Amino acid sequence: MAFTPNPHILAHSQFVFAPPEPMSAPNADPETLIRALPLWRGPIDIAPLLGGITNKNYVVTDGDRRVVVRLGGDIPVHGVMRFNELAASRAAGAAGVSPKVLYAAPMAMALEYVSGRTYEPQDVGANRQRCVDLVKRVHREVARHLRGPTLAFNVFHIIRDYAHTLVEDKSRISAQLPRLLAASESLEKATGAIDLVFGHNDLLAANFIDDGRRLWLVDWDYAGWNTPLFDLGGLSSNNGFNAADDDAMLEEYFEAPMTDALRRRFKAMVCASLLREALWSFVSESRSAIDFDYVAYSDENLTRFASAWAAFRQMEKA
């Protein structure tokens, strides 16, 4: 079944079925790019930092110090623009919630190395209040240090834009897009008016580092102006929170008792977060050059969205 665009959601679009181009990757050899950075005091050792699914990351040992180097260009299909990541990273470093930027060049950014334990989802759950406190600091303090233009992160715009891309790429999900876009429209209405903060927008467990004394938040590729409910929804959906965890998290963040209205808006954003993550992965199936099983990740997140969406619709009927 071919995808027929919804005229109300995808109006005035021209769908050009051209072969997808891979997402940006360094043109030069990574080692050459890293060695060219004017940071090094002597001979360096370069080792890959595993786990990234957007960028290529490395740890560089330079004498008695270590530095993290992130390599990658703009990825417009995902809204990743390096000027925005750099502004967010510098502001987060100045706010003390993230390692400081040491140097930035085209295709490369060098940051302080933080020695600590990278979280798994169960660690986020076990340290929920610490993670919520860090997210509150991000939302309240990072914007004070921002310089220059920065981006917005509107999950519902992103979902619609991904739908255009998936049609262009003749994705295996194309036939399901009208139904998914209709769900997204309902979720957008349920979310309602929003407060605006500068958010991280990618609260995977692996972006939290515990150095034994405090938590750090890393990887600001998707940072931008957003509702705080998106970060809270991502914190929940990415880390296996249950209903009691969600209520406690919201009360900790907003410092007020839970209400039915807030719970409804939050559950809508959890659904939107899961749908965006699924469509991100479907786009990455054809656009990313990183060695990662995007197909399995797409299917996992689409299944999780379907479950959350069914629960949200049941809550709406209650």
Residue, then its C-alpha position, 0 to 999 in steps of 0.5 A: m500500500a502506497f502512502t497517500p499524504n494527509p492533505h491537512i498535515l502534509a499540504h503543499s509538499q512535493f515528494v521527490f523520490a531520490p536516492p537518500e544521501p548518507m548523513s554527514a561524516p568526516n571527509a578526512d580520516p578521523e585520525t588525521l582530523i584529530r591530530a590536526l587539532p592544535l591542542w596536543r602537547g606531544p605524541i597522542d594515542i587515539a581510541p574509539l569511544l563506543g556507544g554513539i549512534t549519531n557521531k563518532n567519538y574518541v578518547v585522546t590520551d595526551g601525556d597525563r591528560r585525556v580529551v574527548v573528541r567528537l567528529g561529525g558534520d551537520i545532519p539537517v535531516h535530524g535537525v543536528m546543526r553543529f553551531n547549535e551543538l557548540a553553543a549548547s555545549r559551551a553554555a552547559g560547560a559554563a553552567g557546570v552541568s557538562p564537561k567544558v569545550l576545549y576547542a572546536a573546529p569544522m567537523a570536530m569538537a574537543l571536550e574535557y574528559v570526565s572519568g566516571r560510570t556511564y549510566e544504564p537505564q536501571d541506574v537512572g531509575a535508582n538515581r531518579q531524584r539526582c537525575v531530575d535535579l540535574v535536568k532542573r539545573v539544565h532547564r534553569e541555568v544553561a540558557r543564561h550562558l547561551r550566546g548567539p543563535t540557537l534552535a528550537f526543538n518542536v517534537f511535533h514538527i520533527i515528526r511531520d518532517y520525518a514523515h516527509t523524509l520517510v516518504e522520499d526514502k520509500s521507507r518500509i514504514s510509509a504505509q503506516l505514516p497516516r495513522l501515526l501522523a493522526a496520532s501525533e496530531s491528537l497528542e499535540k492537542a493534548t499537550g496544549a500550551i507549553d512553557l519554554v526552556f532550553g532542553h537537552n532533548d536526548l535523555l538516554a541513560a548513556n548521556f549521564i555520567d556519575d563521577g562518584r561525587r556528582l552527575w554530568l550530562v553529555d552530548w548536546d546534538y539535539a539541544g534546543w528550546n522546548t517544553p520541559l515535558f519533553d525531557l521529562g518524557g524522554l527520561s521516563s520512556n528511555n529508562g523504563f519508569n513505571a507510573a509511580d516513578d513518573d508521578a514522583m518525577l513530576e512532583e520532584y521537578f515541579e515541586a508540587p502535587m500531581t494533578d490529573a491535567l499534568r499527568r495527561r499532558f505528560k503521558a501525551m509527551v511520553c507518546a510523542s517522545l517514543l514516536r519521534e525516537a522510532l521515526w528517527s531510527f527509521v530515517s537512520e536506517s537509510r541515512s546513517a553510515i554508523d554501524f548500528d542495528y537501526v532496524a531492530y531499534s526502529d521496531e523496538n521503539l515503534t512497539r513501545f509507542a504503540s503500547a504507550w499510545a494504547a494506554f493514553r487512549q484508554m486514559e482518555k476514555a476513563 
